Amino acid sequence: MKCIYNGKLLIDGKFINNKVIVFDETICKIIDVSELDNEIFECKIDAKGKFVVPGFIDVHIHGYKGHDTMDGDIDGLRTISKLLPENGVTSFLPTTMTMDVPTIRKALGTIKTIIEDESYGAEVLGTHLEGPFINKDYKGAQSEEYVIEPTGSVIEGYEDIVKIITIAPEVNGALDFIEKYTKENGIKFSMGHSGADYNEAISGVEKGICSCTHFFNAMTGLHHRNPGVVGAGMNSDVRCELIADTIHVNPALFSLIARIKGMDKILLITDAIMGAGLCDGEYYLGGQKVYLKDGKCVLSDGTIAGSSLKLNKAIYNFTKHTEYNFEKVIELATINPAKYIGVDNKKGTLDIGKDADITIIDDKLEIYYTLGKGKTLYEK
């Protein structure tokens, strides 16, 4: 067994001192520091007074450091998984884009292959299918050329790995599609890239939609006579993805969203592209050229195209711009996404019996150590 000592452990929403977390692939027990010398460990990690928290979970990320999910390249996806732990991420959903169906299915096949291989870094828990079942008028950085009506042929054979589908509830056939795959496969549906009015959005919720994709972005906004998708998101029980890079959403709204939705309904995501973690320059997203400058990613026409955000920075930004302590904000990237995609029995907290997905951080959210299922994935 291994242990982490001399750290502040996040247990039941609070940091506690003088405790030692003991683990192998899973968390075995938490003991008092006075018991440390009574046991023999193959590895003892000194947290040096820093904070010991659950590993972060990113349910919406396209790429990182030169690699993209849509490349459909197994080595590229392995590289993403090996590098993400430097941001405290221990599991994620590689996210697809609106492209031609063969390219999407190739990406799904690559994701399915890597799920069966546990010799990499951050764990691939499945995939988030962002498009192609969207509204062309709200395509954002998605490719209009490949937008299609919902059809099961896109995901046939991959239903077991598709955890989330972003969909526009107003498009032809969407409501029946949502209802079918919610009931038969337990897939989570998120409304996004949508021009739905309030009633259309609520109809989607009634059929099974349970979240909003990158809330506020690429959807009908809040108007007092047409509340739109944003209004439906605020006035229903759905979760809301939030890109807390201070570019996609003004940070003045972070607290407002939290007060309206409740902290348990917010999912911090990155929506990161292959340029994330790299310097300013030209990159690609869904086959389209993206320009990264000063942290902002845009298409040639100025349309925002994903982000260069890191998940630990998202937690830091949300904490900085709200009244919430970062031990509470951490839940937005740990237990909240774990509950959302149904893996909270294994991930999201430092409870005994859960996977030993653990990150050691400081109060600036800098990452010092990351473990996935007890294995060292990153050490500063």
N, C-alpha and C positions, 0 to 999 in steps of 0.2 A: 504493500500500500504506500501511498504518498500523502503528503500533507502540505497545507499552507498555514503559516503561523505569522504572528506579529503584524496582523492586518485588521482592518475594520470590516467585518463581514455584514453583508446586507441580508438580514433575516427578518421576514415578516414586515418589510417596508422600513426597517430602521437599521442603522449601522451599530454593531455591537463590538466591544473590545474584549480582549483576553479570551478569545475563542480560537480554536484550531479546526479547520475543515479537513477531514480525512476522506480520501477517495482512491479508487482505482479507475475503472471505466465509468463508474457511477459514484455518487456521493454516498459514502458509507456511514459516516457519523460526524457529529460536531462535538468536540470535547473541550473541556476547560484547559487553558494554557498550563495549569499546574500538573496536568496529566501527560504533558508532551514527552517527558523523559521516561515515562513508564512503557512506551511502545517503541518498536523498531520499525523504521520506515526506509524504503529503498531510495526515497527522495524527499527532502524537506526544502520547501520554497519559502524564503524569507520575504514577506510582503513589504518590509521596511516601513511600516506604519501607514501604508497606502490602503486604498479601498478595494475590497474583494467583492465582485458583483457577478451576476450571471452573464454568460456570453450573449452578445447582441444578435438579433435575428432581423435580417433585411428581406422583406417580402416583395420588394420591387426594385430590382437592380439589373441593368442591361449589360454592364461590362465594367472593366477596371484595368488600368495600366496596359492599354494597347490591345485588349482582347474583348470580344463581344459575343454574347450568347448566340446571335444570329449567324455567326461564322460557322456554326455547326461543327466546330473543331474540338475534338476531345482533349488535346493537349492545351488548347487555349482555355477551355473551361476548367481544367485542372489547375492551370496557372492562376486563374481568378480565385479559385478556392484556396490555393496556397498563400495568396497575398492578402486576402481580406482579413485574416486574423490580426494583421498589423493595425487594423482599425477597431479591434475588439470583437469582430464579427465571427461567430462560431457556426452559424448556419444561415442559409439564404435560399431564395427562389430565383434562379436565373430567369430573366423576363424576356419574352419574345416581343417582336414588333410586327406591324402590318406589312407583310411581304407576300410573295407568291406562295401558294400552299405547299409545293414541294420543298421550298426553303424552310418554311415553318416546321414541316414534318421532319426534315433533316435535323433541325435544332432539337426538336422533341426527342428524336432517337438518340442524339448525343447525350441529352440530359438523363434519359432513362439508363443509358449505359453507365454513366458516372455514378448514379445513385447506387448501383450494385457494386461499386468499387470504393472501399473505405480507406484507401491508402493515400488520401490527399489531405487537404486542410479543412477549411470550413465545410460543414456538411451540406450537401444539396438535398433539400427536403422535398423537392418537386419543382414545379414551374408555375409561373404567372404568365398567362396568355393575354398580352395587351393588344387587342385587335385580333383578327381583322374585322370583327363584327361591330363597327363603329359608324358614326355619322360623318360623312365627308365634310360637312360644313364646320365640324369641330375636330378636324383631324389633327390639329397641332403639328407636331413633327412626324406624324405617321404619313405613309405614302398613300395618296388618294387612289392611285392606279390599282391597288390591290385590296381595297375595301370591298367586302362581300357581305351578303346576308348570312345570318347564322346557319351553319350546317355541321352536322356531326362528323362529316368526312374529314374535317381538319384535325380532329383529335382522336379519331377512331384508332383503337389499339393503345392509346396513351391516356385513357381516362383515369387510370390509377395514379398517374404522376401529375396531372393537371389539378393544382390546388385552387387557383383563382383564375377567373376569366373576366377581363374588363370588357364591358359591353354597353352599347347605347340602347336603353330599353325601348326607345321609340321606333327603332328600325323594324322593318317587316320580318315577322317570325321570331323576334327576340323574346317575347313573353313566354311562348310555348317552349322555346329552347331553354330558357332559364328554369322553368318549372320542371322540365324533364330531367335535366342534368343535376339539379339540386336534389330531387327526390331519388333518382336512380344511382347517382355516383357521389353525392355529397360535395360536389364542386361548389366553391364559394363564388358568387358573382358580385362584381363591383361596377357601379355605373360610372362611366367616364367617356371622354371624347363624345359627348352627348349634347344634342340640342333639345332634349326633352323639356316640355313645360312641366309645371308642378304635378299635375294629375297623371301625366305619363310616367314621371319618375316614381310617384307613389304606387302606381300600378306595377312597376317593376319590383318595388320593395315587397308588395303583396305576393308576388310570384316567387320571391326568394332572394332578391338582391340584398346584400348585407353590408355593403361598404361603398365608399366613393373613392375613385382613383384620383390621386394627387389633387385633393380638394381645392376648389376654386378655379383650377386650371383646366382648360379645354372642356368647359361645361357652361350651361346657361347660369348666369349669375343671379343674385338676389335683387329683386325689384318688388316694390310694395304692391304692385298689381299683377306681377307674374313672378312668384317666388323661385321658379326654375328648379334645377337640380340642386343648387346650393340650398335653397329653402327646404327642399325635401330632405336633404341630408341633415339639416339642422333640426327639422321637425319630425324626425323618425328615429328609430333605434339603431340605425346603421352606424358602422364604424367609419372613420374618415382618415385616409392616408394624408400625411402632411410632409411636404418637402421643406424642412426648416433650415433652408440655406439663406434666408432673408432676401432672396431674389424672387422666387416663385410666389411667396406670400409675404406681405409686409409684417414684420415681427410684432407690430402693434395689435395684430389680430390673434396672436398665439393664445393670449389669456382669454380673449373673447370666445374662441373655439372651445377652449377647455371648460369655461363656465357653462356654455350652452350644451356641449356634448357630454361633459364629464371626462375626467382624465382616462378612464378605462375604455373609452371609445376612440382614442386617438392612436394612430399607428405611425410612428416616425419611419420614414423610408428615405432612400437616397435618390432613386431614379437615375443612378449614376450611369454614365456612358464610358466607352473605352478610354476617353481622355482623362477620366478621374485618376488622380494620383500622379499625373504627368504635367509637363509644363504647357504653357499656351501654345496653340498650334491648330492644325487641321486634322480632324478625325472623322469617323463615320458612325452613323446610327441608322439602322434599317435601310442600308444602301444609299443613304443621303449624306452629303458632306456637311460636317458640323464644325463650327469655328469656336474654339475655346479661348477666351481672353478674360483675365481678371476674375476668374471663377465662374463666368457666365458662358453657357453653351447655346449657340444660336445657329439656325440655318442661314443661307445667304440672304434671305428676305427679312431676317431679324427675328423670326419665330423662335421662341425658346425651345431647345431640343435637349431634354434631359438635364443632367447636372453633373458637376464635378465634386459633389458633396460626399463626405465620409460620415458614416453613421455616428461615430463618437462626436464629431463636430456638430451634428444635428442635435444630439442630446445637450451639448454645451450651449448651443444657440438658444434652444428652447428654455433652458434654465436661466440664461442671462437675461432674456427678454420677458420673463414671467415671474410671478411671486412664488413659484413652486421650488422646493428643494430638489437637488439633483437625484437624491435617493428615490423620490417619487417620479421624476421625469425618466429615470432609467427604465421604469416599467413600460414606457411607451415604445421601447425597443427590445423588450424581453418578454415579460409575461403577456402583454397585450397581443403581440403578433403570435405568440405560442397558442393562446386561447383561440385566436381567430382561425388559424389553420389546423387546429385540433391536435397539437403536439404538447399541450401543457402538462400531460402526464409524464413527459420526459424532459421538458425544457422550460426555461423561463424564470426559474427561481433556484435557489441553493438548497432546496429541500432534499432530505435523505431519500435515496432511491432514484433520483433523477440523474440524467447524464451529467458527468463532470465537465460541463461546458462553463468555463470560469475565466473571467478577465480581471486583471489587476490594473487599477487606474489611479490617477491623482485627481485633485479637485478641479483641474483644468481639463479633465477628460483625456489626458495623454495616456497612451497605452504602454504598459510596462511588461505585461505578460499575458498570454492567452493560451488556454488549454481547451481542447476539444475531446470529449470522452476520455479525459485524463491524460491525453498526449500533449506535449508542448508543441504548439503551432506557431508561436511567436514569442521572442524574448528580446527586449530592447537592449 
